[in-house]
Amino acid sequence: MTLLGYVSDERYLALPDVLVEIGDGRSHWTARSTATGAIHADVPPGDYRVTLAKDGYGAKHVDVALGPGEPHQFRLLSDQIFGYIWPKWARSGDEGEFRIHSPEPYRLSLWRHGAAAEETALIGWFDEHAPRATVQVTPDGDYTQTGVRFNENGYVDPSHRQYVTAPDRSGLYYFHVEGESGARFSFPWVVAPRQPTAPIAVVASTNTWNAYNNFGGRSNYINASGLPSAPVLVPRLEMPRYLESSFSEHALPDDAYPPLSFERPEPLNQLSADDQPEDPIRGRQPCHLAAAEWRLLSWLERNGYEYDLYSDAHLHDGTLPLDSYRALVLSTHPEYWSREMYSTVHSWVHDRGGKLANFGGNVADCEVAFTADALQFRTQAIEAGPYESRMHRTFRPTSELFGVVFTSAGAMTGAPYEVIDPGHWAFRGTGLDKGDWFGVRSLHERCPGGASGHETDKTGLHSPQGTHVLARGLNPGDGGGEIACYTTASGGEVFSVGSIAWSSSVLVDDGVSAVTANVLDRFIGRS
């Protein structure tokens, strides 16, 4: 029997016992996939229509050439709700197309996640004009590189395509999908203003969201260099991530890593319509993605700070006009930056007096390149030697711009900060003295313990002259994040907190809240 191919789901997990029919209009064969997802049949080389079906998954017709060579990778979608908006960021008034896979009728609504979660529009109900008409069909092979292309099949009639106009008010929006059964899924939409409306620009870390998105079987952390030749059946016994004592995903040269498409659902980056900003952040991934960023946005609105929200791509391509803002705010986990992003902000701060408030950790650690609708990651790990970060290896030192740079010390821990310089303007009105702790409370459930946590940044050899450390996290192994700041000859200022977990504390810890307010008040000239 000849191995014709493998069949797997959207996670690249092998699917056993899939019914398979193979025909060329003259002859006909049938088969079932094995436990490893393999399809065996004695079929002469040629062009065939292959039909696959399995309970709990969408059936599929594929026209494909079968014969000698690499086995074909057939992909099926499970009967769950998945979706995304395309493009994933827009300016007010632009159109986006929602692309949703659902095995049942569903209700779709649009919510703005600001001071609280607020439903802004009911988009409507969507159901079956024909059986399973809301079920999508993905490409075969490794569609993490090219996108899932929802709405490509069966949406020839323009009236079947599904568009919505971006709201007038900038912010973090989520589409909430609810099936008749009660099943739910949500997906983000970053809406930037048509023209600047506020003194503060906030950048959502959409590059990081994409880096951690494993829909299709790959992320920058799982199968980063490409899908293996056969689907996975028992990950703990088959994947290098679980079989090696050291993390080898980033051990290869940069050109070994295929791009990761933005055009995929983001199951790890959801928000529930029931979530409240004061709720603990549940789950391994939400603590460093949009759910944590929302906590800072909520704090801004509750404390009267007007802001416009942009994506990383908006900063990269110039849609974000930095000179129109008094302050630029980063949040949570801004790990992946293009050199255009770095250069734009560096010039603004050092040459034109820009004010940068970095309320995040592991900032600009790795360079990415935008390629069409995907990101190319220059992700090869650095060895001990001259480079402080992957960004430094491929472009410029991280700490040269931000004053701090990520180190592995303290990773996956949480702790309060200890005050080093209580006379600094950032502590004005806080009542904190030298040696006092703040940032004790946190909503971060993945790495509980305080506002210095998850991953932490510290000053480095390339921190600008005069960089001043005013507090340090109490994380074990001298791994505490350093709160550091410096000024430039042009009047620019940079303030970095050195921690992913900062935004998870700002709503619930008085010290973190007060320091955040002092920074923003100074940067935008608010008394």
Backbone hydrogen bonds, N-H to C=O, Kabsch-Sander energy under -0.5 kcal/mol:
donor,donor_aa,acceptor,acceptor_aa,energy
2,T,41,A,-0.6
4,L,2,T,-0.8
4,L,39,I,-3.0
5,G,39,I,-1.1
6,Y,72,H,-2.5
7,V,37,G,-1.6
8,S,74,F,-2.1
9,D,13,L,-1.8
12,Y,9,D,-1.8
14,A,232,V,-2.9
15,L,7,V,-2.4
17,D,33,S,-2.2
19,L,53,A,-2.6
20,V,31,A,-2.5
21,E,51,T,-2.5
22,I,29,W,-2.8
23,G,49,R,-1.9
24,D,27,S,-1.5
25,G,27,S,-0.5
29,W,22,I,-2.9
31,A,20,V,-2.2
33,S,18,V,-1.6
34,T,38,A,-2.2
37,G,34,T,-2.0
39,I,5,G,-2.8
40,H,38,A,-0.5
41,A,2,T,-2.1
43,V,41,A,-1.4
46,G,66,L,-2.5
48,Y,64,V,-2.9
49,R,23,G,-3.0
50,V,48,Y,-0.6
50,V,62,V,-3.5
51,T,21,E,-2.6
52,L,60,K,-2.5
53,A,19,L,-1.9
57,Y,54,K,-1.8
58,G,77,L,-2.7
60,K,52,L,-2.1
62,V,50,V,-2.6
64,V,48,Y,-2.8
64,V,62,V,-0.7
66,L,46,G,-2.9
66,L,64,V,-0.5
72,H,4,L,-2.3
74,F,6,Y,-3.2
74,F,72,H,-0.9
76,L,8,S,-2.6
79,D,56,G,-2.6
80,Q,78,S,-2.3
82,F,80,Q,-0.5
82,F,101,H,-2.2
84,Y,99,R,-1.6
86,W,97,E,-2.0
90,A,190,V,-2.4
92,S,192,A,-2.3
93,G,166,A,-2.0
94,D,91,R,-2.7
96,G,164,V,-2.5
97,E,86,W,-2.8
98,F,96,G,-0.6
98,F,162,Q,-1.8
99,R,84,Y,-3.0
100,I,98,F,-0.5
101,H,82,F,-3.3
102,S,100,I,-0.5
102,S,134,T,-2.7
106,Y,126,F,-2.5
107,R,178,E,-2.9
108,L,124,G,-2.8
109,S,176,H,-1.9
110,L,121,A,-3.1
111,W,174,Y,-2.9
112,R,118,E,-2.9
113,H,111,W,-0.5
113,H,172,L,-3.1
114,G,112,R,-1.0
114,G,116,A,-2.1
118,E,112,R,-2.2
118,E,116,A,-0.5
120,T,110,L,-2.8
121,A,110,L,-1.7
123,I,108,L,-1.8
123,I,121,A,-0.7
124,G,108,L,-1.7
126,F,106,Y,-2.6
129,H,127,D,-0.7
133,A,130,A,-1.6
135,V,132,R,-1.5
141,G,73,Q,-2.2
143,Y,141,G,-1.4
145,Q,142,D,-1.3
147,G,143,Y,-2.4
148,V,263,E,-2.5
152,E,149,R,-1.5
160,H,157,D,-2.4
161,R,157,D,-0.5
161,R,158,P,-1.1
163,Y,161,R,-0.6
164,V,96,G,-2.4
166,A,94,D,-3.5
171,G,191,V,-2.3
173,Y,171,G,-0.7
173,Y,189,W,-2.4
174,Y,111,W,-2.7
175,F,187,F,-2.9
176,H,109,S,-2.8
176,H,174,Y,-0.5
177,V,175,F,-0.5
177,V,185,F,-3.4
178,E,107,R,-2.3
179,G,183,A,-3.1
180,E,105,P,-1.9
182,G,179,G,-1.8
185,F,177,V,-1.8
187,F,175,F,-1.8
189,W,173,Y,-2.7
190,V,88,K,-1.9
191,V,171,G,-2.3
191,V,189,W,-0.7
192,A,90,A,-3.2
192,A,190,V,-0.7
200,I,306,E,-0.8
201,A,327,A,-2.4
202,V,308,D,-3.1
203,V,329,V,-2.3
204,A,202,V,-0.6
204,A,310,Y,-3.5
206,T,204,A,-2.2
209,W,205,S,-1.9
210,N,206,T,-1.7
211,A,207,N,-2.1
212,Y,208,T,-1.8
213,N,210,N,-1.0
214,N,212,Y,-0.7
216,G,10,E,-2.5
217,G,214,N,-2.6
219,S,222,I,-2.4
220,N,211,A,-3.1
226,G,223,N,-1.9
232,V,12,Y,-2.3
237,L,234,V,-2.0
238,E,234,V,-0.9
238,E,235,P,-0.9
239,M,235,P,-2.5
242,Y,239,M,-1.8
243,L,239,M,-0.7
243,L,240,P,-0.9
244,E,240,P,-1.4
248,S,246,S,-0.7
251,A,248,S,-1.9
256,A,253,P,-2.2
257,Y,254,D,-1.7
260,L,375,L,-2.3
261,S,144,T,-3.7
261,S,259,P,-0.5
262,F,373,D,-2.7
263,E,373,D,-0.6
264,R,262,F,-2.5
266,E,83,G,-0.6
269,N,266,E,-1.9
275,D,272,S,-1.3
279,D,276,Q,-1.9
281,I,443,L,-3.1
282,R,280,P,-0.9
287,C,283,G,-0.6
288,H,285,Q,-2.2
289,L,285,Q,-0.6
289,L,286,P,-0.8
292,A,286,P,-1.1
292,A,289,L,-0.8
293,E,289,L,-1.8
294,W,290,A,-2.6
295,R,291,A,-0.8
296,L,292,A,-0.9
296,L,293,E,-0.5
297,L,293,E,-1.9
298,S,294,W,-3.0
299,W,295,R,-2.1
300,L,296,L,-2.6
301,E,297,L,-2.1
302,R,298,S,-2.5
303,N,299,W,-1.5
304,G,301,E,-1.2
305,Y,300,L,-3.0
306,E,304,G,-0.7
308,D,200,I,-2.3
310,Y,202,V,-2.6
312,D,204,A,-0.7
315,L,311,S,-1.4
316,H,312,D,-2.5
317,D,313,A,-2.6
318,G,314,H,-0.7
319,T,314,H,-0.8
320,L,314,H,-2.1
322,L,320,L,-1.3
324,S,321,P,-2.3
325,Y,322,L,-2.2
326,R,199,P,-2.1
327,A,199,P,-1.6
328,L,355,K,-2.6
329,V,201,A,-3.0
330,L,357,A,-2.4
332,T,359,F,-1.9
333,H,331,S,-1.4
335,E,333,H,-1.8
337,W,335,E,-0.6
337,W,366,C,-2.0
342,Y,338,S,-2.1
343,S,339,R,-2.7
344,T,340,E,-2.2
345,V,341,M,-2.2
346,H,342,Y,-2.8
347,S,343,S,-2.4
348,W,344,T,-1.8
349,V,345,V,-2.6
350,H,346,H,-2.9
351,D,347,S,-2.3
352,R,347,S,-1.0
352,R,348,W,-0.7
353,G,349,V,-0.6
354,G,348,W,-2.7
356,L,354,G,-0.6
356,L,493,E,-2.9
357,A,328,L,-3.1
357,A,355,K,-0.6
358,N,356,L,-0.7
358,N,495,F,-3.3
359,F,330,L,-2.3
359,F,357,A,-1.0
361,G,332,T,-2.3
364,A,334,P,-3.1
365,D,335,E,-1.0
365,D,362,N,-0.7
366,C,335,E,-2.0
367,E,378,R,-0.5
368,V,337,W,-1.5
369,A,376,Q,-2.2
371,T,374,A,-2.4
374,A,371,T,-1.6
375,L,260,L,-2.2
376,Q,369,A,-2.9
377,F,375,L,-0.6
378,R,367,E,-2.3
378,R,376,Q,-0.5
379,T,377,F,-1.3
381,A,250,H,-3.6
390,R,365,D,-1.0
391,M,365,D,-1.9
393,R,389,S,-1.8
394,T,390,R,-1.8
395,F,391,M,-2.3
396,R,391,M,-0.7
401,L,397,P,-0.6
401,L,398,T,-1.4
402,F,398,T,-2.1
403,G,399,S,-1.7
405,V,458,K,-2.7
407,T,456,T,-1.6
411,A,408,S,-2.1
412,M,454,H,-3.5
413,T,410,G,-1.4
415,A,452,S,-1.7
417,Y,438,F,-3.1
418,E,472,R,-2.6
419,V,436,D,-2.6
420,I,470,L,-2.5
421,D,470,L,-1.8
424,H,421,D,-1.6
427,F,424,H,-2.0
428,R,425,W,-1.5
430,T,427,F,-2.1
435,G,419,V,-2.5
436,D,433,D,-2.3
438,F,417,Y,-1.8
443,L,504,S,-2.3
445,E,281,I,-1.1
445,E,443,L,-0.8
451,A,439,G,-2.5
452,S,415,A,-2.6
453,G,451,A,-0.9
454,H,413,T,-2.3
455,E,453,G,-2.2
456,T,407,T,-0.5
457,D,498,G,-1.7
458,K,405,V,-2.7
463,S,460,G,-1.5
467,T,464,P,-2.0
468,H,485,C,-3.0
470,L,468,H,-0.6
470,L,483,I,-2.5
471,A,483,I,-0.9
472,R,418,E,-2.0
473,G,481,G,-2.5
474,L,416,P,-2.6
479,G,475,N,-0.8
479,G,476,P,-0.8
480,G,475,N,-0.5
482,E,457,D,-2.5
483,I,471,A,-2.4
483,I,481,G,-0.5
484,A,482,E,-0.7
484,A,496,S,-2.2
485,C,468,H,-1.8
486,Y,494,V,-1.8
488,T,492,G,-2.5
491,G,488,T,-1.8
493,E,354,G,-1.8
494,V,486,Y,-2.3
495,F,356,L,-2.5
496,S,484,A,-2.9
497,V,358,N,-2.1
498,G,360,G,-0.6
499,S,360,G,-1.1
500,I,453,G,-1.0
500,I,455,E,-1.7
501,A,453,G,-1.1
502,W,499,S,-0.7
503,S,500,I,-0.6
504,S,501,A,-0.8
505,S,502,W,-2.0
506,V,502,W,-1.1
508,V,505,S,-1.3
509,D,505,S,-2.1
510,D,508,V,-0.5
513,S,509,D,-2.4
514,A,510,D,-2.6
515,V,511,G,-2.4
516,T,512,V,-2.3
517,A,513,S,-2.2
518,N,514,A,-2.4
519,V,515,V,-2.3
520,L,516,T,-2.2
521,D,517,A,-3.0
522,R,518,N,-1.9
523,F,519,V,-2.4
524,I,520,L,-2.5
525,G,521,D,-1.0
526,R,521,D,-2.0
527,S,525,G,-0.6
